[in-house]
Amino acid sequence: MALPEQSGVSKAGNQWKKREYVLETLENYPKKVHFDLFGDRADQYPLNVGDEIVLSFDINSREFNGRWYTSISGWKVEKAGAASGGSVPPVAGDPMADYPAAPPQVDLGKDVNDDLPF
């Protein structure tokens, strides 16, 4: 989902713009994630509803009036499968590269016909 573009002028007099999106993950139980592309990245990575993407992002949390707010800011967007032939290679120095993409399945004696995730 694409939200309306926001733009304005900073206190220093500089123009700015931001595009916000909500993506849905491709998992058994999809999650929705809100992120934004700020400044030049808003035009550099044009996205359309239905695009499958690989998003590189930063997560930032900040306090305001005693409450904490977290934002996800995209800094690179690739069409899924476009740059890597369908899979995403690990980033050099990525601490998560040694871990499997999904946790291993463990049988805890549950009924095999039980399809609940817990």
C-alpha angles and dihedrals in degrees: 000000000000118000123207116284115255124208140164147134123285124228086260090057097253122140116239138178137187134193119201128202139179114217129191119221121233100238137119086263104031119214128205117230126190116213139160139216111213132201117336091001090067089068098029093064110040109189131194129200108268096029114137107220144174108225125203109198150161124231118215130182125192137175123238123174093342096310129101124229127191126203133187114215118192118219100172133024126189128181107249111263094003100104101027107033095255102319132076114236117221116261115247108264092013106156090205094055092093093055124084118253090242129028115259116263113251124195108222094177094272121152108272089222091060106102097181115118093231 
